[in-house]
C-alpha cells in the first residue's frame, strides 16, 4: 500500500531491516542509524557485508588447513 508521501510498506520494512542490521552487528543505536544520511548508512551496511564475507572466507580457508 502506498501512503500519501509515496513510501511503500516494503520500503519502510527495508529501512527497518537496515536499522536492525546496524544495531545488531554494528552496535549502533536506533536513532544513530536512523539519522544517518542514506548514502552513509548504505556504505556502512555494504562494509558490514564485506566484513562478514571476508571473515567467512578466512574461516573456510583456516578450516581446510586444519584438516
C-alpha positions as CSV (number, residue, x, y, z in Angstrom):
1,X,0.0,0.0,0.0
2,X,1.4,3.4,-1.0
3,X,1.0,6.2,1.6
4,X,0.4,9.9,0.8
5,X,4.1,10.5,0.8
6,X,4.9,7.6,-1.5
7,X,6.6,5.3,0.9
8,X,5.5,1.7,0.5
9,X,5.3,-0.8,3.2
10,X,8.2,-2.8,1.6
11,X,10.4,0.3,1.6
12,X,9.7,1.0,5.2
13,X,10.4,-2.6,6.1
14,X,13.7,-2.4,4.2
15,X,14.7,0.7,6.2
16,X,13.9,-1.1,9.5
17,X,15.9,-4.1,8.3
18,X,18.8,-1.8,7.8
19,X,18.4,-0.3,11.3
20,X,18.3,-3.8,12.7
21,X,21.5,-4.9,11.0
22,X,23.4,-1.7,12.0
23,X,22.1,-2.2,15.6
24,X,22.7,-5.9,15.8
25,X,26.1,-6.1,14.0
26,X,27.4,-2.6,14.2
27,X,26.4,-1.7,17.8
28,X,24.7,1.5,16.6
29,X,21.7,2.9,18.5
30,X,18.4,3.0,16.5
31,X,18.5,6.8,16.5
32,X,22.1,7.0,15.3
33,X,21.4,4.7,12.4
34,X,18.1,6.4,11.6
35,X,19.6,9.8,11.5
36,X,22.5,8.9,9.1
37,X,22.2,10.1,5.6
38,X,21.1,7.3,3.3
39,X,24.3,7.1,1.3
40,X,26.4,6.9,4.5
41,X,24.0,4.3,6.0
42,X,24.3,2.2,2.9
43,X,28.1,2.5,2.9
44,X,28.2,1.1,6.4
45,X,25.8,-1.7,5.5
46,X,27.9,-2.7,2.5
47,X,31.0,-2.6,4.6
48,X,29.4,-4.9,7.1
49,X,28.6,-7.3,4.3
50,X,32.1,-7.2,3.0
51,X,33.5,-7.8,6.6
52,X,31.3,-10.8,7.1
53,X,32.1,-12.3,3.7
54,X,35.8,-11.8,4.3
55,X,35.6,-13.3,7.7
56,X,33.6,-16.3,6.4
57,X,36.3,-16.8,3.6
58,X,39.1,-16.7,6.2
59,X,37.3,-19.2,8.4
60,X,36.7,-21.5,5.4
61,X,40.4,-21.4,4.4
62,X,41.6,-21.9,8.0
63,X,39.3,-24.9,8.4
64,X,40.8,-26.5,5.3
65,X,44.3,-26.0,6.6
66,X,43.5,-27.8,9.9
67,X,42.1,-30.9,8.1
